[in-house]
Amino acid sequence: MTIQQVIEEQLSKILREELNIMGCGRTDAGVHASSFYFHADLPSLDPKLDLCYKLNRMLGDTILIYEMIQVNNEAHARFDATKRSYTYYLSTQKQLFRHAFNYSLNPISIEKLNAVTSLLLGYKEFFPFCKSNTDVNNYICHLESSKWIQTSETCFEFQISANRFLRGMVRLIVGACLTYMEGRITLEEIENCLKNQTRLSRDNSVPADGLFLTQVDYPYIKEKNI
């Protein structure tokens, strides 16, 4: 059962009518979200009803509703989003309590990782970093930022923001960074594939465990630090 199905089922139970929700996007199985929005057309609610509280009591330990925001009837969780941000977590040692939220690899060269990500900001089309058999009209994404940072002696993060992302795009970008760092592909090949919009000779989609959707921006919502 999907997260959408779980929320719809419990929301319908509370309000005693069948309700559907629309999320801000879809992610691959295993990808996490620390920030995510959905919209729903709800009936008039009793002012005394704390819907967030009731939902959270019914949604188990893996889904949390932070708040509900009233918006106009035309608001759309997917199409109104102006920017999405992802973070991929990488560590040079095994993470005992975060193994399901982190990818471990050793050693790491942040200079080589950023040599790849610095190329991306010069391009608008990203066919090389889109899963095959994807039904999209174009491969254009407007990247706002793309960088690796080191957060501790053993922990690294890839942070990327854009108006939209292609299917599997972030995991393929991280994979290309690691493949270059390991000497199995050259910067020249990555650059040529971006210029010519062709596949890399060594596609590498890293595990979903380390990937988080961390922020979604709307013109009418102020993002909170969670």
N, C-alpha and C positions, 0 to 999 in steps of 0.2 A: 504494500500500500504506500502511495506517495504522501509527502507532507501535505500537499494540497488536499488530498482525499481525507486525511485525518482531521485537518482544520474544518473542512466543509461538514464532515459528519458531526463533529462536536458542536459547531456553531448552529447547525440545523436542530440538534437536540435541545439546545438552550432556548432557541427562539421558536421552536415547534413549527417550523416550516422548512421546506427544502431550499437551501441557499448555495450559490456558487461563488467562488472567489476567482480573481484574476491576479496572478503574481507579476512581479516586475521583470521576470525572465525565467529561463530554465538553466539548470546546471547539470553536468555529468553526474552519474551515480557516484557517491563517495565524496563529492565536493561539499564543503561546509559554508555556512553563511552566518556572520555575526551581525549583519544588517541586511534586512530584506523587507520589501513592502508588498502588500496586496490590497486590492480594493474589492469592496462588496456593496451591493445595494441592499441596505437593511431596512426593515420596517421601523416604525416609530418605536423608540425604546422607552421603557420606564426610567425616569431620571434616577431612581434608586438602584437600578440594576448596574452593578459593577461588572461589565462584560469581560474586561481583561482578566479580572480576578477569577471569574467562573471558568473562562476558557483555560487559563493556566492550571487550574485544579484538575482539568480533564485531559490535558494534552500530554501528560507524562513528563519524563525527565529530559527529552531531547528537543522540545519545541518550547519557546518562550515568547509570549506577546508582550512587548514593552508598553505600547500605548495604541489608542485608536484616535485618529484625527478626522474630523469632519471636513470634507472637501465638496466642491460643487459637483453637480450631476454629470458634468462632462469629463471630470478628472479620470485619468487612465494610468494605472500603475506601471504598465509596460511602455506605452508610447510617449508619456509625458516626462520620463526620466531623461535628464540632460547629461548625466555622467555616471559611470559605474567604476568602482575601484576594487581591485583584487590584490591579495597578498599571498605569496607562496613562501612557506616556512621550510628552511633547510638547516640541518645541524650536522656538525662534524662528529657527533657521538650519539649513541642510542639514547632516546628520551624515554625513560622508564614509565612516566605517568602521562606522556603526551605522544605515545607512539602512533596513535590513530589520527593525530593532527600535525604530523611533522614527517619530513623525508630526511633520512640520514645518509650522508655521503662524506667521505674523507679521502684526500684533503680538498680544501676549497681555495681558489684564487679569485678574490673579488674583482681584481683588476681585469682578469680575462672575462669574467661574467659580464662586467659592465662594458667591455669592448663590443660585445654583441648587442646589448640593449641600447647603446648609444647610436647604433645604426638605425634602429627602428624609428626614431623620431624624425628621420628624414624622408619617411615614406607614408603614403596614405592607403595603399592597397596591400593586403596581407594574405594572398592566396597560399603562399608557402606555409602559413601557420593556421590552416583551416583543415579540419578532418575531411576526408574524401566522402563523396556521396552526400554532400550537404546542399540542401535546397535553399539557396539564397540568390537574390537578384544581383548583388555586387559584393565585393570584398573590401569595400572602403570603410576604414575606421579612423577617426580623428583622435590620435593619441595626445594626451595632455602631459603625461609623465611616464617614465619607464626607467627604473633604476634598481640596483642591488645595494643594500646597506648591511653593515655588520652591527648587530645589536648586543653581542657579548662575545666572549672569547670563542664560543663554540656555535653561536646561532647567527643565521643570516636570513634576510628577508628580500624577496623580489616584490616591489611595489609598482603597480601599473594602473593607470586611469585612462579612460577613453569614453567617447559617447556611446559606443557599442563594441561588442566583441563577437568574433566568429566562433563557431562550434569547436571546442577543444583548443582555442587559440592560446590561452595563457600556458597551458600545460605543454604545448608544442614549443612555445618560446623558451620556457625554462629548459626543456629538453635540448634545444639547440644551444643554449648557453653552456650546458654541461657537456654536450658533445664536443663543442669547440674547446672548452677548458681541458678536456681529456685528450685533445689532439687528434680527434677522429673526423674533423671537418675544419675547413679553413674559413677565415673571415671573408676571403674573396668569394668563396662559393655562396656563402649566406648573402652577401651583397648582390651577387649576380642573380640569385634566385629572386630577391626582392625587386631588382630592376626589371627582370624579365617575367616575373610572376609565374615561376615554375617551382616544382617540388624540390626539396632538399634530397640529396642522395641518401642521407641517413636521417629519416624521421624518428624522433624520439619523444613520445608523449609520456611525461613523468607520472607517477602515481597520483591519484586524486587526493590522497590523505592530507597533503600539505597545503592544499589550496582553499582559500577563504574569500568569499565575497564580503567586503568590509564596509562598503559605503555605496549608497545610491542617492543621487542628488535630484531634487525637484525644484522648480522655480517658486513653489508655494510652501515648501517644508524646509525648516532649518534643521540640518543634521545634528544629532546629539552624539556626544562621545560616550560610547558604551563600553 
